[in-house]
Amino acid sequence: MTVSVEWLDDWETIAARAGDALDRARQSRLFDRLDWYRLMGTYLYPAAPPVTLRAGDAWMFLVDDGPGRATALSKWYGLAWRPITDDPRQLDTLFIEAGRRYDHLVLHPLDGSEASRIGAALKRTGWQARTDRVSTNWTVDVTAKSFADYWRERPGQLRNTAARRMKRYPLEVAIHRHFDASVWTDYEAIYADSWKPTEGSMSFLRGLAEQEGAAGTLRLGIAKDGHGRAIAAQLWLVENGIATIHKLAHRESVKDISPGTILSHAMFRAAIDEDRVARIDFGLGDEPYKADWMDTSNPIYRIDAYRPDSLRGLAGIGREHAARLVRRLRGR
């Protein structure tokens, strides 16, 4: 059976072709939805047209990244990426067509199952691929647990620290499930006064909060001190039994009272006891404190794929081999 294949370069045409196939009702994961990709394209790549490949019911969202090279449309806000299809034949079609336009694909962030699935498809379709571990994703399974059950399993040091801080520094915590402009102003003020670098696109985050607030998945936690000043914030999304922690920050001036720990205690309790989630996902990064709150670390990968039947692809393969040799020699 012949599959219709096309490259699409504007969001209105993409939306028309997709119909409801990439809507919330059809796609359980945020990172598989057109709304997510459109937000990223609008705020993170405003000057670049989308590079979207459709093969029948399969979709692959990319960014043109120079002559012969494309990267996954993900940026730093994306916690997961994949070609949107579960059909191996359609997946192969996507990579065959991508190879007619590009010599080098950079695909990330990929969990282990996606890295294996995509790696196999690339091999079947003539690409030469290298897979590297680039990050870690921490999760905790809380299926059928109460917060009390979960909390008993945490390290004693974390439980003791939280108890001491909450007793000594009682904070007012509110978890907002719908977008509120005044609450978002507090979030931005906390982030600007935190230890974190300048945010890549606060407009993107606001757009995401507005979108998910309308859908009812937003959990924006704000902790205030005794003077009513907002000092810590966390942006979570809760959907389909999974709570995902996207952003967290606290004012650097109050780090000694551990406002993040106090707010996290409240956020975890609400997710487990009120939302009754089965899993909590701490996004990407292997910061040591995450191990106290989570119980499973999952490797995250990046794939660099090259076309061995093109000059640029061969040059890329050569550079990869040279870099691998240098690393091996340095390791001796």
C-alpha positions as a LaTeX table, in Angstrom:
\begin{tabular}{lrrr}
\hline
Residue & $x$ (\AA) & $y$ (\AA) & $z$ (\AA) \\
\hline
Met1 & 0.00 & 0.00 & 0.00 \\
Thr2 & 1.34 & 3.43 & $-0.97$ \\
Val3 & 1.74 & 5.89 & 1.91 \\
Ser4 & 1.31 & 9.61 & 1.30 \\
Val5 & 4.52 & 11.41 & 2.29 \\
Glu6 & 4.96 & 15.17 & 2.52 \\
Trp7 & 7.05 & 17.88 & 4.14 \\
Leu8 & 5.03 & 20.65 & 5.78 \\
Asp9 & 6.37 & 24.10 & 6.64 \\
Asp10 & 3.57 & 26.09 & 8.25 \\
Trp11 & 1.46 & 25.42 & 11.32 \\
Glu12 & $-1.91$ & 26.01 & 9.70 \\
Thr13 & $-1.25$ & 23.38 & 7.04 \\
Ile14 & 0.07 & 20.97 & 9.65 \\
Ala15 & $-3.08$ & 21.46 & 11.72 \\
Ala16 & $-5.29$ & 20.92 & 8.69 \\
Arg17 & $-3.49$ & 17.70 & 7.71 \\
Ala18 & $-3.48$ & 16.37 & 11.29 \\
Gly19 & $-7.15$ & 16.98 & 11.97 \\
Asp20 & $-7.72$ & 15.63 & 15.48 \\
Ala21 & $-4.96$ & 12.99 & 15.24 \\
Leu22 & $-2.52$ & 15.03 & 17.35 \\
Asp23 & $-5.06$ & 16.44 & 19.80 \\
Arg24 & $-5.22$ & 15.77 & 23.53 \\
Ala25 & $-8.06$ & 13.27 & 23.10 \\
Arg26 & $-5.97$ & 11.11 & 20.76 \\
Gln27 & $-2.47$ & 11.55 & 22.20 \\
Ser28 & $-1.98$ & 10.73 & 25.87 \\
Arg29 & 1.47 & 12.35 & 26.11 \\
Leu30 & 1.97 & 16.11 & 26.06 \\
Phe31 & 5.10 & 15.69 & 23.92 \\
Asp32 & 3.17 & 13.95 & 21.12 \\
Arg33 & 0.65 & 16.75 & 20.61 \\
Leu34 & 0.46 & 19.45 & 17.99 \\
Asp35 & $-0.25$ & 22.05 & 20.71 \\
Trp36 & 3.12 & 21.28 & 22.29 \\
Tyr37 & 5.07 & 21.52 & 19.03 \\
Arg38 & 3.24 & 24.64 & 17.98 \\
Leu39 & 4.10 & 26.35 & 21.28 \\
Met40 & 7.74 & 25.46 & 20.79 \\
Gly41 & 7.76 & 26.67 & 17.21 \\
Thr42 & 6.03 & 29.93 & 18.09 \\
Tyr43 & 8.16 & 30.91 & 21.08 \\
Leu44 & 11.48 & 29.10 & 20.62 \\
Tyr45 & 11.91 & 29.20 & 16.83 \\
Pro46 & 9.92 & 32.30 & 15.83 \\
Ala47 & 12.03 & 33.00 & 12.74 \\
Ala48 & 12.22 & 29.41 & 11.50 \\
Pro49 & 9.41 & 27.63 & 9.68 \\
Pro50 & 8.50 & 24.20 & 11.04 \\
Val51 & 10.11 & 21.21 & 9.37 \\
Thr52 & 7.49 & 18.52 & 9.77 \\
Leu53 & 7.41 & 15.20 & 7.96 \\
Arg54 & 4.16 & 13.28 & 7.58 \\
Ala55 & 3.96 & 9.73 & 6.26 \\
Gly56 & 0.37 & 8.57 & 6.37 \\
Asp57 & $-0.57$ & 8.63 & 10.06 \\
Ala58 & 3.05 & 9.06 & 11.19 \\
Trp59 & 4.62 & 12.39 & 12.12 \\
Met60 & 8.13 & 13.63 & 12.82 \\
Phe61 & 8.79 & 17.19 & 14.03 \\
Leu62 & 12.27 & 18.54 & 13.28 \\
Val63 & 14.22 & 21.80 & 13.10 \\
Asp64 & 16.42 & 22.68 & 10.15 \\
Asp65 & 19.87 & 23.14 & 11.70 \\
Gly66 & 22.15 & 24.05 & 8.81 \\
Pro67 & 23.16 & 22.44 & 5.52 \\
Gly68 & 22.07 & 18.81 & 5.49 \\
Arg69 & 21.34 & 18.66 & 9.23 \\
Ala70 & 18.11 & 18.50 & 11.24 \\
Thr71 & 17.51 & 18.17 & 14.97 \\
Ala72 & 14.49 & 17.02 & 16.92 \\
Leu73 & 12.05 & 19.84 & 17.69 \\
Ser74 & 12.58 & 19.71 & 21.43 \\
Lys75 & 14.89 & 22.38 & 22.88 \\
Trp76 & 15.57 & 22.40 & 26.64 \\
Tyr77 & 11.91 & 22.29 & 27.67 \\
Gly78 & 11.23 & 18.97 & 26.02 \\
Leu79 & 11.48 & 16.06 & 28.43 \\
Ala80 & 10.84 & 13.49 & 25.70 \\
Trp81 & 10.75 & 13.26 & 21.91 \\
Arg82 & 9.86 & 10.59 & 19.38 \\
Pro83 & 8.48 & 10.12 & 15.89 \\
Ile84 & 4.74 & 9.86 & 16.45 \\
Thr85 & 3.90 & 6.38 & 15.24 \\
Asp86 & 3.90 & 2.87 & 16.66 \\
Asp87 & 4.01 & 1.23 & 13.21 \\
Pro88 & 7.54 & 0.04 & 12.27 \\
Arg89 & 6.77 & 0.38 & 8.56 \\
Gln90 & 5.68 & 3.98 & 8.94 \\
Leu91 & 8.73 & 4.68 & 11.10 \\
Asp92 & 10.95 & 3.31 & 8.34 \\
Thr93 & 9.16 & 5.49 & 5.80 \\
Leu94 & 9.86 & 8.59 & 7.89 \\
Phe95 & 13.60 & 7.88 & 8.00 \\
Ile96 & 13.81 & 6.92 & 4.33 \\
Glu97 & 12.21 & 10.24 & 3.39 \\
Ala98 & 14.33 & 12.18 & 5.89 \\
Gly99 & 17.40 & 10.69 & 4.23 \\
Arg100 & 16.41 & 12.27 & 0.92 \\
Arg101 & 16.71 & 15.74 & 2.47 \\
Tyr102 & 19.24 & 15.38 & 5.29 \\
Asp103 & 22.66 & 13.77 & 5.84 \\
His104 & 22.70 & 14.17 & 9.61 \\
Leu105 & 19.90 & 13.81 & 12.17 \\
Val106 & 20.27 & 14.69 & 15.86 \\
Leu107 & 17.49 & 13.09 & 17.88 \\
His108 & 16.97 & 13.62 & 21.62 \\
Pro109 & 15.89 & 13.33 & 24.39 \\
Leu110 & 15.10 & 9.63 & 24.02 \\
Asp111 & 14.34 & 7.09 & 26.73 \\
Gly112 & 15.80 & 3.62 & 26.43 \\
Ser113 & 12.90 & 2.06 & 24.55 \\
Glu114 & 12.72 & 4.90 & 22.03 \\
Ala115 & 16.48 & 4.89 & 21.52 \\
Ser116 & 16.33 & 1.17 & 20.73 \\
Arg117 & 13.29 & 1.51 & 18.48 \\
Ile118 & 14.67 & 4.46 & 16.55 \\
Gly119 & 18.16 & 2.97 & 16.35 \\
Ala120 & 16.77 & $-0.20$ & 14.80 \\
Ala121 & 14.73 & 1.78 & 12.27 \\
Leu122 & 17.72 & 3.90 & 11.29 \\
Lys123 & 19.80 & 0.77 & 10.71 \\
Arg124 & 17.04 & $-0.79$ & 8.58 \\
Thr125 & 16.83 & 2.32 & 6.42 \\
Gly126 & 20.52 & 2.78 & 5.70 \\
Trp127 & 21.58 & 5.31 & 8.28 \\
Gln128 & 24.69 & 4.90 & 10.43 \\
Ala129 & 23.88 & 5.92 & 13.98 \\
Arg130 & 25.69 & 6.56 & 17.23 \\
Thr131 & 23.83 & 6.54 & 20.55 \\
Asp132 & 25.12 & 8.40 & 23.61 \\
Arg133 & 23.74 & 8.73 & 27.11 \\
Val134 & 23.23 & 12.44 & 27.75 \\
Ser135 & 21.03 & 12.75 & 30.83 \\
Thr136 & 18.98 & 10.96 & 33.48 \\
Asn137 & 15.27 & 10.88 & 34.24 \\
Trp138 & 14.20 & 10.15 & 37.83 \\
Thr139 & 10.75 & 8.71 & 38.61 \\
Val140 & 8.90 & 7.16 & 41.53 \\
Asp141 & 6.06 & 4.64 & 41.37 \\
Val142 & 3.30 & 5.53 & 43.84 \\
Thr143 & 0.60 & 3.20 & 42.54 \\
Ala144 & $-2.00$ & 2.51 & 45.27 \\
Lys145 & 0.09 & 4.39 & 47.85 \\
Ser146 & $-0.95$ & 7.18 & 50.17 \\
Phe147 & 1.40 & 10.07 & 50.79 \\
Ala148 & 2.07 & 8.62 & 54.24 \\
Asp149 & 3.20 & 5.36 & 52.59 \\
Tyr150 & 5.44 & 7.24 & 50.17 \\
Trp151 & 6.88 & 9.49 & 52.87 \\
Arg152 & 7.83 & 6.57 & 55.11 \\
Glu153 & 10.01 & 5.28 & 52.26 \\
Arg154 & 12.01 & 8.50 & 51.95 \\
Pro155 & 15.49 & 8.81 & 53.53 \\
Gly156 & 15.44 & 9.74 & 57.18 \\
Gln157 & 17.54 & 12.85 & 56.59 \\
Leu158 & 15.00 & 14.25 & 54.13 \\
Arg159 & 12.06 & 13.50 & 56.44 \\
Asn160 & 13.81 & 15.04 & 59.43 \\
Thr161 & 14.87 & 18.14 & 57.49 \\
Ala162 & 11.34 & 18.68 & 56.18 \\
Ala163 & 9.83 & 18.25 & 59.64 \\
Arg164 & 12.24 & 20.73 & 61.24 \\
Arg165 & 11.84 & 23.32 & 58.51 \\
Met166 & 8.03 & 23.11 & 58.43 \\
Lys167 & 7.87 & 23.52 & 62.21 \\
Arg168 & 10.30 & 26.41 & 62.34 \\
Tyr169 & 9.26 & 28.19 & 59.13 \\
Pro170 & 5.53 & 27.72 & 58.54 \\
Leu171 & 4.84 & 28.81 & 54.98 \\
Glu172 & 1.56 & 29.47 & 53.23 \\
Val173 & 1.31 & 27.06 & 50.30 \\
Ala174 & $-1.25$ & 27.30 & 47.51 \\
Ile175 & $-1.45$ & 24.95 & 44.52 \\
His176 & $-3.19$ & 26.61 & 41.58 \\
Arg177 & $-4.95$ & 24.38 & 39.04 \\
His178 & $-5.91$ & 27.14 & 36.63 \\
Phe179 & $-3.85$ & 29.96 & 35.18 \\
Asp180 & $-3.93$ & 33.24 & 37.08 \\
Ala181 & $-1.92$ & 36.22 & 35.81 \\
Ser182 & $-1.14$ & 37.52 & 39.30 \\
Val183 & 0.13 & 34.12 & 40.41 \\
Trp184 & 2.27 & 33.93 & 37.29 \\
Thr185 & 3.77 & 37.31 & 38.23 \\
Asp186 & 4.85 & 35.72 & 41.53 \\
Tyr187 & 6.37 & 32.81 & 39.62 \\
Glu188 & 8.41 & 35.12 & 37.40 \\
Ala189 & 9.59 & 37.19 & 40.37 \\
Ile190 & 10.77 & 34.09 & 42.23 \\
Tyr191 & 12.59 & 32.76 & 39.18 \\
Ala192 & 14.29 & 36.11 & 38.56 \\
Asp193 & 15.53 & 36.12 & 42.17 \\
Ser194 & 16.64 & 32.48 & 42.18 \\
Trp195 & 19.98 & 30.76 & 41.65 \\
Lys196 & 18.96 & 29.77 & 38.15 \\
Pro197 & 20.25 & 31.42 & 34.97 \\
Thr198 & 18.04 & 33.62 & 32.82 \\
Glu199 & 15.07 & 31.61 & 31.56 \\
Gly200 & 15.28 & 30.67 & 27.89 \\
Ser201 & 11.71 & 31.74 & 27.16 \\
Met202 & 9.40 & 32.81 & 29.95 \\
Ser203 & 6.81 & 33.48 & 27.24 \\
Phe204 & 6.89 & 29.81 & 26.28 \\
Leu205 & 6.40 & 28.74 & 29.90 \\
Arg206 & 3.52 & 31.15 & 30.31 \\
Gly207 & 1.91 & 29.84 & 27.12 \\
Leu208 & 2.30 & 26.29 & 28.42 \\
Ala209 & 0.80 & 27.24 & 31.81 \\
Glu210 & $-2.13$ & 28.97 & 30.13 \\
Gln211 & $-2.74$ & 26.03 & 27.81 \\
Glu212 & $-2.55$ & 23.39 & 30.52 \\
Gly213 & $-4.46$ & 25.53 & 33.01 \\
Ala214 & $-7.37$ & 25.61 & 30.57 \\
Ala215 & $-7.14$ & 21.82 & 30.27 \\
Gly216 & $-7.08$ & 21.35 & 34.05 \\
Thr217 & $-3.65$ & 19.67 & 34.20 \\
Leu218 & $-1.71$ & 22.62 & 35.66 \\
Arg219 & $-0.42$ & 22.46 & 39.23 \\
Leu220 & 1.41 & 25.70 & 39.96 \\
Gly221 & 2.60 & 25.69 & 43.56 \\
Ile222 & 3.54 & 28.93 & 45.31 \\
Ala223 & 4.94 & 29.16 & 48.85 \\
Lys224 & 4.77 & 32.48 & 50.72 \\
Asp225 & 6.51 & 33.55 & 53.90 \\
Gly226 & 4.87 & 35.13 & 56.95 \\
His227 & 4.97 & 38.53 & 55.25 \\
Gly228 & 3.03 & 37.33 & 52.23 \\
Arg229 & 6.04 & 37.36 & 49.92 \\
Ala230 & 6.19 & 34.53 & 47.38 \\
Ile231 & 9.52 & 32.75 & 47.90 \\
Ala232 & 9.27 & 29.37 & 46.13 \\
Ala233 & 7.45 & 28.06 & 43.08 \\
Gln234 & 6.99 & 24.77 & 41.24 \\
Leu235 & 5.31 & 24.11 & 37.91 \\
Trp236 & 3.87 & 20.59 & 37.60 \\
Leu237 & 1.49 & 19.03 & 35.11 \\
Val238 & $-0.79$ & 16.15 & 36.15 \\
Glu239 & $-2.47$ & 14.01 & 33.51 \\
Asn240 & $-3.35$ & 10.38 & 32.87 \\
Gly241 & $-2.05$ & 9.24 & 36.24 \\
Ile242 & 1.37 & 10.89 & 35.87 \\
Ala243 & 2.61 & 14.01 & 37.64 \\
Thr244 & 5.51 & 15.67 & 35.82 \\
Ile245 & 7.72 & 18.26 & 37.49 \\
His246 & 8.70 & 20.80 & 34.84 \\
Lys247 & 10.16 & 23.75 & 36.72 \\
Leu248 & 11.06 & 24.68 & 40.29 \\
Ala249 & 12.79 & 27.66 & 41.85 \\
His250 & 13.17 & 29.55 & 45.11 \\
Arg251 & 14.61 & 32.91 & 46.05 \\
Glu252 & 18.32 & 32.66 & 46.72 \\
Ser253 & 18.01 & 34.92 & 49.77 \\
Val254 & 15.90 & 32.35 & 51.65 \\
Lys255 & 17.66 & 29.14 & 50.67 \\
Asp256 & 18.66 & 28.49 & 54.30 \\
Ile257 & 15.05 & 27.77 & 55.29 \\
Ser258 & 14.69 & 25.15 & 52.51 \\
Pro259 & 11.48 & 26.57 & 51.00 \\
Gly260 & 11.81 & 24.17 & 48.08 \\
Thr261 & 11.67 & 21.18 & 50.43 \\
Ile262 & 8.60 & 22.56 & 52.20 \\
Leu263 & 6.83 & 23.25 & 48.91 \\
Ser264 & 7.83 & 19.86 & 47.47 \\
His265 & 6.32 & 18.13 & 50.51 \\
Ala266 & 3.00 & 19.83 & 49.79 \\
Met267 & 3.17 & 19.20 & 46.02 \\
Phe268 & 3.93 & 15.49 & 46.42 \\
Arg269 & 1.19 & 15.10 & 49.00 \\
Ala270 & $-1.40$ & 16.75 & 46.73 \\
Ala271 & $-0.35$ & 14.68 & 43.72 \\
Ile272 & $-0.54$ & 11.40 & 45.63 \\
Asp273 & $-3.50$ & 11.93 & 47.97 \\
Glu274 & $-5.66$ & 14.29 & 45.88 \\
Asp275 & $-4.80$ & 13.53 & 42.25 \\
Arg276 & $-4.12$ & 9.85 & 43.00 \\
Val277 & $-1.31$ & 9.63 & 40.46 \\
Ala278 & 0.52 & 6.35 & 39.80 \\
Arg279 & 3.87 & 7.91 & 38.93 \\
Ile280 & 5.79 & 11.11 & 39.55 \\
Asp281 & 8.37 & 12.17 & 36.98 \\
Phe282 & 11.18 & 14.57 & 37.91 \\
Gly283 & 12.08 & 15.48 & 34.35 \\
Leu284 & 15.67 & 15.52 & 33.14 \\
Gly285 & 18.82 & 15.92 & 35.18 \\
Asp286 & 20.77 & 13.89 & 37.71 \\
Glu287 & 20.93 & 16.38 & 40.56 \\
Pro288 & 21.72 & 14.47 & 43.79 \\
Tyr289 & 18.64 & 15.70 & 45.69 \\
Lys290 & 16.31 & 13.98 & 43.21 \\
Ala291 & 17.35 & 10.55 & 44.49 \\
Asp292 & 15.87 & 11.44 & 47.90 \\
Trp293 & 12.43 & 12.03 & 46.38 \\
Met294 & 12.49 & 9.38 & 43.65 \\
Asp295 & 13.40 & 5.68 & 43.46 \\
Thr296 & 14.25 & 4.90 & 39.82 \\
Ser297 & 16.81 & 6.48 & 37.50 \\
Asn298 & 16.34 & 6.05 & 33.77 \\
Pro299 & 19.04 & 6.85 & 31.20 \\
Ile300 & 18.27 & 9.40 & 28.49 \\
Tyr301 & 19.95 & 9.19 & 25.10 \\
Arg302 & 20.87 & 11.19 & 22.02 \\
Ile303 & 21.23 & 9.65 & 18.58 \\
Asp304 & 23.43 & 11.15 & 15.85 \\
Ala305 & 22.59 & 9.49 & 12.54 \\
Tyr306 & 24.48 & 9.97 & 9.26 \\
Arg307 & 23.88 & 8.99 & 5.66 \\
Pro308 & 26.92 & 6.96 & 4.51 \\
Asp309 & 25.92 & 7.51 & 0.86 \\
Ser310 & 26.56 & 11.28 & 0.94 \\
Leu311 & 29.77 & 13.29 & 1.23 \\
Arg312 & 28.54 & 15.25 & 4.24 \\
Gly313 & 27.33 & 12.08 & 5.89 \\
Leu314 & 30.66 & 10.35 & 5.31 \\
Ala315 & 32.48 & 13.38 & 6.72 \\
Gly316 & 30.28 & 13.22 & 9.83 \\
Ile317 & 30.96 & 9.52 & 10.27 \\
Gly318 & 34.67 & 10.24 & 9.96 \\
Arg319 & 34.51 & 12.91 & 12.63 \\
Glu320 & 32.62 & 10.55 & 14.95 \\
His321 & 35.23 & 7.82 & 14.50 \\
Ala322 & 38.05 & 10.30 & 15.16 \\
Ala323 & 36.36 & 11.63 & 18.29 \\
Arg324 & 35.76 & 8.10 & 19.55 \\
Leu325 & 39.44 & 7.24 & 19.00 \\
Val326 & 40.56 & 10.34 & 20.91 \\
Arg327 & 38.30 & 9.47 & 23.84 \\
Arg328 & 39.57 & 5.90 & 23.86 \\
Leu329 & 43.22 & 7.06 & 23.88 \\
Arg330 & 42.56 & 9.57 & 26.67 \\
Gly331 & 40.94 & 6.84 & 28.70 \\
Arg332 & 44.07 & 4.74 & 28.73 \\
\hline
\end{tabular}
